[in-house]
Structure formats: structure tokens, C-alpha cells
Amino acid sequence: MTLEIADVTKSFGSHTAVDHLSLTIPKGQIYGVLGANGAGKTTTFRMIIGLMKPTSGKITYDGIQLNERSSERVGYLPEERGLYPKLTVEQQLVYLGRLRGMRKAAVLEEMNQWLDRFGIGHYAKKKVEELSKGNQQKIQFIASVLHRLELVILDEPFSGLDPVNVEMLKKAVLDVKNQGTTLLFSSHRMEHVEELCEHICIMHQGRAVASGGIKEIKSQHPKKYVRIDAPYALDFLEQMEGVEEVDIHPNGTRVRIAQENVAHDIFQCLSDRGFVRKFELEEPTLNDIFIEKVGAVNE
């Protein structure tokens, strides 16, 4: 079972928010959707859950076209918090669970397991507005996975969380995935996407400018950075042909090169000067690829 987004376009008057987007999201994986604000990520998510209809194209899951009636198969954690501030945590989650046809006892059992896991079991009777932003985000996450659905969308799930709670929620996301749930995941933090996702799509101005497996995408991009650690000044590298930037730090120097074969020339030059503790041609990070792709389209 896969989620298929087939040649989907969504226009608002003269503005096209999503432009002929086609993606295949494999079952049981975490699929990362990257893009700056306005790239079309949230509009795509809203079409998947049936809040918006595509102007053209179609979205199917397990071969069935998704719409407002089939959206009950999809859990959604929106980027903007969607909780009722005057309700208690328990009231909030029971209400949302009952909307999906769960019995109250089943909701409470699931809720208590998650609250205890996140260390906030004592907040069950507190109003949502009394919780910190980070704890509200935990409640919103619980609301999106409470029903053990087949497909869950997480739009900026780590927003408002400190590093300790980010790690806690990462483990929770992986556990949900290991139970067989397919997850669409959006984040501005490239390291989170790289850690959690096997496949990604980079969106810009409504289009997919790169999509596929992370390893595959990286293999299509040349290695443009060399990491060097040597016991002497390396600022002379700035004068070498093919060297675009030299970023010197106390714990090592990162050199951006025009093409991979420049690394050989740098190594030869360093060997003539003396001992080199470390010389590594780095594979591109998702951040490097994102900047390259989005920058290239801007140009």
C-alpha cells in the first residue's frame, strides 16, 4: 500500500501553490517533505487529508482516492497548534478519539500510555492553555497518533521542543513507524530529516525539484567539501585554483571546491608541506543539496 500523488496542481486564483506534483510514498516509511515557507508543503498535506481539493490530478492511498470522506484514515499534526485551550488534556483527547469511533476506555488507555511515556501523566486533568508550548506539542502529537492509523502527517512536529524533548519525540516517531504506520514528515531542520527519513522530496514554488531515496539523491550530487586538520595555517588554500571558500575553525578547516578533482590538487599541496591529521572528501549534506536546488531554481 502506497500513497500516490499523481500530477496534482492546486491553484488559488492566479496563484499556483502546488504545480504538477507527483510523488510515491512507500508504505511503512517516514517520507520527508522539505521546502521553505510558501513552497507548497502544507497545501499538499491539506489536500491529502481532504481539507482542500486538487485543482487537477488525484491523490490515492491503497488505490483509493482520498477525499473528505476517506480522511478518517489519516492522522494529522498541523504546524499551527489546533488544540482547544479551555479543555483539559483528557477532554481534548477523548473528544478527538470519539470522533474517530474509539470507545472512551480505549482512548483513556492509549492516552495514559503516551502521557506516561512523555513524563506528563499528571497533566491529564490540566487545561491545554496551562501547559507549556513544548507540552502542548506533545499533546498534539498524541492526538495525531492516538487512533493507530495507517497514515500520519507530521508538519513541523519538533516545533517548540527543547533538545531533550526532541530526542524523546524522535523515538516516538520511530516507534509509530515500526508499528507499520506510513508517515509524512516536514521540518526545517535538515539533520532531523536526514536522521529519520529514507526518502525525501524537496519542494520549491509548488514543484518537486528533487525526490527519491536520500542515498540516491546524494549520489547524484558531487562532493564539494573537503575537511582538513593540519598543524599549520591553511589560509594559503584560498589562492588555489578551484577553491571557492575556506572556512577555518579551531577544530578543523572546511574547504568548498568547484569540482571533486580539485581535492587531489589540495592533497598534493598539503603533502608537500608536511603532516596532515585528517583529509576527508565529504558527501553533500541535505542542507547543501537543499541550498543548491532551491538556489538553482531561484536563479
Contacts in CASP RR format, 6 or more apart in sequence:
PFRMAT RR
TARGET T0000
AUTHOR 0000-0000-0000
METHOD contacts of the structure
MODEL  1
MTLEIADVTKSFGSHTAVDHLSLTIPKGQIYGVLGANGAGKTTTFRMIIG
LMKPTSGKITYDGIQLNERSSERVGYLPEERGLYPKLTVEQQLVYLGRLR
GMRKAAVLEEMNQWLDRFGIGHYAKKKVEELSKGNQQKIQFIASVLHRLE
LVILDEPFSGLDPVNVEMLKKAVLDVKNQGTTLLFSSHRMEHVEELCEHI
CIMHQGRAVASGGIKEIKSQHPKKYVRIDAPYALDFLEQMEGVEEVDIHP
NGTRVRIAQENVAHDIFQCLSDRGFVRKFELEEPTLNDIFIEKVGAVNE
1 27 0 8 1.000
1 61 0 8 1.000
1 62 0 8 1.000
1 63 0 8 1.000
1 150 0 8 1.000
1 182 0 8 1.000
2 24 0 8 1.000
2 25 0 8 1.000
2 26 0 8 1.000
2 27 0 8 1.000
2 61 0 8 1.000
2 62 0 8 1.000
3 23 0 8 1.000
3 24 0 8 1.000
3 25 0 8 1.000
3 48 0 8 1.000
3 59 0 8 1.000
3 60 0 8 1.000
3 61 0 8 1.000
3 151 0 8 1.000
3 182 0 8 1.000
3 184 0 8 1.000
4 23 0 8 1.000
4 24 0 8 1.000
4 25 0 8 1.000
4 59 0 8 1.000
4 60 0 8 1.000
4 61 0 8 1.000
4 63 0 8 1.000
5 21 0 8 1.000
5 22 0 8 1.000
5 23 0 8 1.000
5 24 0 8 1.000
5 25 0 8 1.000
5 44 0 8 1.000
5 48 0 8 1.000
5 59 0 8 1.000
6 22 0 8 1.000
6 57 0 8 1.000
6 58 0 8 1.000
6 59 0 8 1.000
6 60 0 8 1.000
7 20 0 8 1.000
7 21 0 8 1.000
7 22 0 8 1.000
7 56 0 8 1.000
7 57 0 8 1.000
8 18 0 8 1.000
8 20 0 8 1.000
8 21 0 8 1.000
8 22 0 8 1.000
8 44 0 8 1.000
8 47 0 8 1.000
8 54 0 8 1.000
8 56 0 8 1.000
8 57 0 8 1.000
8 58 0 8 1.000
8 59 0 8 1.000
9 16 0 8 1.000
9 18 0 8 1.000
9 19 0 8 1.000
9 20 0 8 1.000
9 21 0 8 1.000
9 54 0 8 1.000
9 55 0 8 1.000
9 56 0 8 1.000
9 57 0 8 1.000
10 16 0 8 1.000
10 17 0 8 1.000
10 18 0 8 1.000
10 43 0 8 1.000
10 44 0 8 1.000
10 47 0 8 1.000
10 52 0 8 1.000
10 54 0 8 1.000
10 55 0 8 1.000
11 17 0 8 1.000
11 55 0 8 1.000
16 206 0 8 1.000
17 38 0 8 1.000
17 40 0 8 1.000
17 43 0 8 1.000
17 206 0 8 1.000
18 40 0 8 1.000
18 43 0 8 1.000
18 44 0 8 1.000
18 47 0 8 1.000
18 54 0 8 1.000
18 206 0 8 1.000
19 205 0 8 1.000
19 206 0 8 1.000
19 207 0 8 1.000
20 207 0 8 1.000
21 44 0 8 1.000
21 203 0 8 1.000
21 206 0 8 1.000
21 207 0 8 1.000
21 208 0 8 1.000
22 208 0 8 1.000
23 31 0 8 1.000
23 201 0 8 1.000
23 208 0 8 1.000
23 211 0 8 1.000
25 31 0 8 1.000
25 182 0 8 1.000
25 184 0 8 1.000
25 199 0 8 1.000
26 182 0 8 1.000
26 199 0 8 1.000
27 180 0 8 1.000
27 182 0 8 1.000
28 177 0 8 1.000
28 180 0 8 1.000
28 181 0 8 1.000
28 182 0 8 1.000
28 183 0 8 1.000
29 177 0 8 1.000
29 182 0 8 1.000
29 183 0 8 1.000
29 197 0 8 1.000
29 198 0 8 1.000
29 199 0 8 1.000
30 173 0 8 1.000
30 174 0 8 1.000
30 177 0 8 1.000
30 183 0 8 1.000
30 185 0 8 1.000
30 196 0 8 1.000
30 197 0 8 1.000
30 198 0 8 1.000
31 182 0 8 1.000
31 183 0 8 1.000
31 184 0 8 1.000
31 185 0 8 1.000
31 197 0 8 1.000
31 198 0 8 1.000
31 199 0 8 1.000
31 200 0 8 1.000
31 201 0 8 1.000
32 184 0 8 1.000
32 185 0 8 1.000
32 186 0 8 1.000
32 187 0 8 1.000
32 193 0 8 1.000
32 196 0 8 1.000
32 197 0 8 1.000
32 199 0 8 1.000
32 200 0 8 1.000
32 201 0 8 1.000
33 41 0 8 1.000
33 44 0 8 1.000
33 45 0 8 1.000
33 184 0 8 1.000
33 185 0 8 1.000
33 186 0 8 1.000
33 200 0 8 1.000
33 201 0 8 1.000
33 203 0 8 1.000
34 41 0 8 1.000
34 186 0 8 1.000
34 187 0 8 1.000
34 190 0 8 1.000
34 193 0 8 1.000
34 200 0 8 1.000
34 201 0 8 1.000
34 202 0 8 1.000
34 203 0 8 1.000
34 286 0 8 1.000
34 290 0 8 1.000
35 41 0 8 1.000
35 186 0 8 1.000
35 188 0 8 1.000
35 202 0 8 1.000
35 203 0 8 1.000
35 204 0 8 1.000
35 290 0 8 1.000
35 294 0 8 1.000
36 204 0 8 1.000
36 294 0 8 1.000
38 206 0 8 1.000
39 203 0 8 1.000
39 204 0 8 1.000
39 205 0 8 1.000
39 206 0 8 1.000
40 203 0 8 1.000
40 206 0 8 1.000
41 155 0 8 1.000
41 186 0 8 1.000
41 203 0 8 1.000
42 78 0 8 1.000
42 79 0 8 1.000
42 155 0 8 1.000
42 186 0 8 1.000
43 52 0 8 1.000
44 203 0 8 1.000
45 76 0 8 1.000
45 78 0 8 1.000
45 153 0 8 1.000
45 155 0 8 1.000
45 184 0 8 1.000
45 186 0 8 1.000
46 52 0 8 1.000
47 53 0 8 1.000
47 54 0 8 1.000
47 59 0 8 1.000
48 59 0 8 1.000
48 66 0 8 1.000
48 74 0 8 1.000
48 151 0 8 1.000
48 153 0 8 1.000
48 184 0 8 1.000
49 66 0 8 1.000
49 71 0 8 1.000
49 74 0 8 1.000
49 75 0 8 1.000
49 76 0 8 1.000
49 153 0 8 1.000
50 66 0 8 1.000
50 67 0 8 1.000
50 68 0 8 1.000
50 71 0 8 1.000
51 68 0 8 1.000
51 71 0 8 1.000
53 67 0 8 1.000
58 65 0 8 1.000
59 65 0 8 1.000
59 66 0 8 1.000
60 66 0 8 1.000
61 70 0 8 1.000
61 73 0 8 1.000
61 74 0 8 1.000
61 150 0 8 1.000
61 151 0 8 1.000
62 150 0 8 1.000
64 70 0 8 1.000
66 73 0 8 1.000
66 74 0 8 1.000
72 100 0 8 1.000
73 149 0 8 1.000
73 150 0 8 1.000
73 151 0 8 1.000
74 149 0 8 1.000
74 150 0 8 1.000
74 151 0 8 1.000
74 152 0 8 1.000
74 153 0 8 1.000
75 144 0 8 1.000
75 145 0 8 1.000
75 147 0 8 1.000
75 149 0 8 1.000
75 151 0 8 1.000
75 152 0 8 1.000
75 153 0 8 1.000
76 144 0 8 1.000
76 152 0 8 1.000
76 153 0 8 1.000
76 155 0 8 1.000
77 140 0 8 1.000
77 141 0 8 1.000
77 143 0 8 1.000
77 144 0 8 1.000
77 152 0 8 1.000
77 153 0 8 1.000
77 154 0 8 1.000
77 155 0 8 1.000
77 157 0 8 1.000
78 140 0 8 1.000
78 155 0 8 1.000
79 155 0 8 1.000
79 156 0 8 1.000
79 159 0 8 1.000
79 186 0 8 1.000
81 136 0 8 1.000
81 137 0 8 1.000
81 140 0 8 1.000
82 140 0 8 1.000
83 92 0 8 1.000
83 128 0 8 1.000
83 136 0 8 1.000
83 139 0 8 1.000
83 140 0 8 1.000
83 143 0 8 1.000
84 92 0 8 1.000
84 95 0 8 1.000
84 128 0 8 1.000
85 127 0 8 1.000
85 128 0 8 1.000
85 129 0 8 1.000
86 127 0 8 1.000
86 128 0 8 1.000
86 129 0 8 1.000
87 95 0 8 1.000
87 127 0 8 1.000
87 128 0 8 1.000
88 124 0 8 1.000
88 125 0 8 1.000
88 126 0 8 1.000
88 127 0 8 1.000
88 128 0 8 1.000
89 111 0 8 1.000
89 115 0 8 1.000
89 123 0 8 1.000
89 124 0 8 1.000
89 125 0 8 1.000
89 126 0 8 1.000
89 127 0 8 1.000
89 128 0 8 1.000
89 131 0 8 1.000
89 139 0 8 1.000
90 108 0 8 1.000
90 111 0 8 1.000
90 124 0 8 1.000
90 125 0 8 1.000
92 128 0 8 1.000
92 139 0 8 1.000
92 143 0 8 1.000
93 107 0 8 1.000
93 111 0 8 1.000
93 139 0 8 1.000
93 142 0 8 1.000
93 143 0 8 1.000
93 146 0 8 1.000
94 104 0 8 1.000
94 107 0 8 1.000
94 108 0 8 1.000
94 111 0 8 1.000
96 143 0 8 1.000
96 146 0 8 1.000
97 107 0 8 1.000
97 146 0 8 1.000
97 147 0 8 1.000
98 104 0 8 1.000
98 107 0 8 1.000
100 146 0 8 1.000
100 147 0 8 1.000
102 110 0 8 1.000
102 146 0 8 1.000
102 147 0 8 1.000
107 146 0 8 1.000
110 146 0 8 1.000
110 148 0 8 1.000
111 124 0 8 1.000
111 142 0 8 1.000
111 146 0 8 1.000
112 121 0 8 1.000
112 124 0 8 1.000
114 142 0 8 1.000
114 145 0 8 1.000
114 146 0 8 1.000
115 121 0 8 1.000
115 123 0 8 1.000
115 124 0 8 1.000
115 142 0 8 1.000
117 172 0 8 1.000
118 138 0 8 1.000
118 142 0 8 1.000
118 168 0 8 1.000
118 172 0 8 1.000
120 135 0 8 1.000
120 138 0 8 1.000
123 131 0 8 1.000
123 135 0 8 1.000
128 136 0 8 1.000
128 139 0 8 1.000
131 139 0 8 1.000
133 160 0 8 1.000
134 160 0 8 1.000
134 161 0 8 1.000
134 162 0 8 1.000
134 165 0 8 1.000
137 157 0 8 1.000
137 158 0 8 1.000
137 159 0 8 1.000
137 160 0 8 1.000
137 161 0 8 1.000
137 169 0 8 1.000
138 165 0 8 1.000
138 169 0 8 1.000
141 154 0 8 1.000
141 157 0 8 1.000
141 169 0 8 1.000
141 172 0 8 1.000
144 152 0 8 1.000
144 153 0 8 1.000
144 154 0 8 1.000
145 152 0 8 1.000
145 172 0 8 1.000
145 176 0 8 1.000
145 181 0 8 1.000
148 179 0 8 1.000
148 181 0 8 1.000
149 181 0 8 1.000
150 180 0 8 1.000
150 181 0 8 1.000
150 182 0 8 1.000
151 181 0 8 1.000
151 182 0 8 1.000
151 183 0 8 1.000
151 184 0 8 1.000
152 176 0 8 1.000
152 181 0 8 1.000
152 182 0 8 1.000
152 183 0 8 1.000
152 184 0 8 1.000
153 183 0 8 1.000
153 184 0 8 1.000
154 173 0 8 1.000
154 183 0 8 1.000
154 184 0 8 1.000
154 185 0 8 1.000
154 186 0 8 1.000
155 186 0 8 1.000
156 186 0 8 1.000
156 187 0 8 1.000
156 188 0 8 1.000
157 169 0 8 1.000
157 173 0 8 1.000
157 185 0 8 1.000
157 187 0 8 1.000
158 166 0 8 1.000
158 169 0 8 1.000
158 170 0 8 1.000
158 187 0 8 1.000
158 189 0 8 1.000
158 192 0 8 1.000
161 169 0 8 1.000
166 192 0 8 1.000
170 192 0 8 1.000
170 195 0 8 1.000
170 196 0 8 1.000
173 183 0 8 1.000
173 185 0 8 1.000
173 196 0 8 1.000
174 196 0 8 1.000
176 183 0 8 1.000
177 183 0 8 1.000
185 193 0 8 1.000
185 196 0 8 1.000
185 197 0 8 1.000
187 193 0 8 1.000
190 285 0 8 1.000
190 286 0 8 1.000
190 287 0 8 1.000
190 290 0 8 1.000
191 286 0 8 1.000
191 287 0 8 1.000
193 200 0 8 1.000
193 286 0 8 1.000
194 214 0 8 1.000
194 285 0 8 1.000
194 286 0 8 1.000
197 214 0 8 1.000
198 213 0 8 1.000
198 214 0 8 1.000
199 211 0 8 1.000
199 212 0 8 1.000
199 213 0 8 1.000
199 214 0 8 1.000
200 210 0 8 1.000
200 211 0 8 1.000
200 212 0 8 1.000
200 213 0 8 1.000
200 214 0 8 1.000
200 217 0 8 1.000
200 286 0 8 1.000
201 208 0 8 1.000
201 210 0 8 1.000
201 211 0 8 1.000
201 212 0 8 1.000
202 208 0 8 1.000
202 209 0 8 1.000
202 210 0 8 1.000
202 211 0 8 1.000
202 289 0 8 1.000
202 290 0 8 1.000
202 293 0 8 1.000
202 294 0 8 1.000
203 209 0 8 1.000
204 293 0 8 1.000
204 294 0 8 1.000
204 297 0 8 1.000
205 297 0 8 1.000
207 297 0 8 1.000
209 293 0 8 1.000
209 294 0 8 1.000
209 296 0 8 1.000
209 297 0 8 1.000
210 217 0 8 1.000
210 289 0 8 1.000
210 293 0 8 1.000
211 217 0 8 1.000
214 286 0 8 1.000
217 289 0 8 1.000
218 283 0 8 1.000
218 284 0 8 1.000
218 289 0 8 1.000
221 284 0 8 1.000
221 288 0 8 1.000
221 289 0 8 1.000
221 292 0 8 1.000
222 259 0 8 1.000
222 260 0 8 1.000
222 284 0 8 1.000
223 260 0 8 1.000
223 263 0 8 1.000
223 281 0 8 1.000
223 282 0 8 1.000
223 283 0 8 1.000
223 284 0 8 1.000
224 256 0 8 1.000
224 257 0 8 1.000
224 258 0 8 1.000
224 259 0 8 1.000
224 260 0 8 1.000
224 284 0 8 1.000
224 288 0 8 1.000
225 254 0 8 1.000
225 255 0 8 1.000
225 256 0 8 1.000
225 257 0 8 1.000
225 281 0 8 1.000
225 282 0 8 1.000
225 284 0 8 1.000
225 288 0 8 1.000
226 254 0 8 1.000
226 255 0 8 1.000
226 257 0 8 1.000
226 263 0 8 1.000
226 266 0 8 1.000
226 279 0 8 1.000
226 280 0 8 1.000
226 281 0 8 1.000
226 282 0 8 1.000
227 252 0 8 1.000
227 253 0 8 1.000
227 254 0 8 1.000
227 255 0 8 1.000
227 278 0 8 1.000
227 279 0 8 1.000
227 280 0 8 1.000
227 282 0 8 1.000
228 234 0 8 1.000
228 252 0 8 1.000
228 253 0 8 1.000
228 254 0 8 1.000
228 255 0 8 1.000
228 266 0 8 1.000
228 270 0 8 1.000
228 276 0 8 1.000
228 278 0 8 1.000
228 279 0 8 1.000
228 280 0 8 1.000
229 251 0 8 1.000
229 252 0 8 1.000
229 253 0 8 1.000
229 276 0 8 1.000
229 277 0 8 1.000
229 278 0 8 1.000
230 253 0 8 1.000
230 270 0 8 1.000
230 273 0 8 1.000
230 274 0 8 1.000
230 275 0 8 1.000
230 276 0 8 1.000
230 277 0 8 1.000
230 278 0 8 1.000
231 275 0 8 1.000
231 277 0 8 1.000
232 273 0 8 1.000
232 274 0 8 1.000
234 246 0 8 1.000
234 248 0 8 1.000
234 253 0 8 1.000
234 255 0 8 1.000
235 246 0 8 1.000
235 248 0 8 1.000
237 243 0 8 1.000
237 246 0 8 1.000
237 253 0 8 1.000
237 255 0 8 1.000
237 266 0 8 1.000
237 269 0 8 1.000
238 246 0 8 1.000
240 262 0 8 1.000
240 265 0 8 1.000
240 266 0 8 1.000
240 269 0 8 1.000
241 262 0 8 1.000
241 265 0 8 1.000
242 257 0 8 1.000
242 258 0 8 1.000
242 259 0 8 1.000
242 262 0 8 1.000
242 265 0 8 1.000
243 255 0 8 1.000
243 256 0 8 1.000
243 257 0 8 1.000
243 258 0 8 1.000
243 262 0 8 1.000
243 266 0 8 1.000
244 256 0 8 1.000
244 257 0 8 1.000
244 258 0 8 1.000
245 255 0 8 1.000
245 256 0 8 1.000
246 253 0 8 1.000
246 254 0 8 1.000
246 255 0 8 1.000
246 256 0 8 1.000
247 253 0 8 1.000
247 254 0 8 1.000
247 255 0 8 1.000
247 256 0 8 1.000
252 278 0 8 1.000
254 282 0 8 1.000
255 266 0 8 1.000
257 263 0 8 1.000
257 266 0 8 1.000
260 281 0 8 1.000
263 281 0 8 1.000
267 276 0 8 1.000
267 279 0 8 1.000
270 276 0 8 1.000
270 279 0 8 1.000
284 292 0 8 1.000
END
